[in-house]
Amino acid sequence: MNDKSYSKNEQPNNPMHGVKLITVLEELVGHYGWKDLSLKVNINCFKKDPSINSSLKFLRKTQWARDKVERLYLELEESKNINKD
């Protein structure tokens, strides 16, 4: 059994399982840019001198903000999948 299938079996109902926070941020910043991302998720670390490192630090400590970012990421991934079809 490989590690990937084990991970999916471990938490099959968690779409964020195995997705690193840095990957989430890089995808969102790449798609929206910092300015538009700050409009979608209203947090200061996206507005004032934004960086991946400062955002990671904040999101690891602030669950409500991380929840919003992860929800936006899932919406983006879903829209990518819909556009493929």
Residue pairs with C-beta under 8 A, 6 or more apart in sequence:
4 18
7 17
7 18
8 17
8 18
10 17
11 17
15 74
16 70
16 73
16 74
19 73
21 56
21 59
21 60
21 66
22 52
22 56
24 69
24 70
24 73
25 52
25 55
25 56
25 59
25 69
26 52
27 73
27 76
27 77
28 37
28 69
28 72
28 73
28 76
29 37
29 52
31 76
32 40
34 46
34 47
34 50
37 46
38 46
38 47
38 50
40 72
41 65
41 68
41 69
41 72
43 58
43 62
43 65
43 68
45 54
45 55
45 57
45 58
45 59
46 55
58 65
59 65
59 66
59 69
60 66
